Amino acid sequence: MPIPSSQKKIKFISHVYSHRILIPISQIELAKEIGVGRQALAAIEKGTAQPSLLTAFRLAKYLRVKIEDLFTFTP
């Protein structure tokens, strides 16, 4: 029996790290600039945590990219 689309896992891919190293700025510095902890930023970069909408906007603004460039969601 197929899995209903509402129960399928969506894969979250973060591209924050690749944009951060282009600036370059340390994880600690960027975390302070956007108002999150370093561990939270590390989890966002690894894709193990999803940022709040506000944090995503702050990241995009600081890194001078669109939010769509920072994150990919795939079924």
SULSULLIN-V379891 format. One record per backbone hydrogen bond with DSSP energy under -0.5 kcal/mol. CO is the residue of the C=O (numbers start at 1). NH is the residue of the N-H. Records with the same first field share a line. If there is no record, write none. Layout:
CO = NH ; NH
//
This chain:
4 = 7 ; 8
5 = 8
9 = 11
11 = 13 ; 74
13 = 72
15 = 19
16 = 20
17 = 21
19 = 22 ; 23
20 = 23 ; 24 ; 25
26 = 30
27 = 31
28 = 32
29 = 33
30 = 34
31 = 35 ; 36
32 = 35
37 = 41
38 = 42
39 = 43
40 = 44
41 = 45
42 = 46
43 = 47 ; 48 ; 49
52 = 56
53 = 57
54 = 58
55 = 59
56 = 60
57 = 61
58 = 62
59 = 63
60 = 64 ; 65
66 = 69 ; 70
67 = 70 ; 71
70 = 15
72 = 13
74 = 11
//
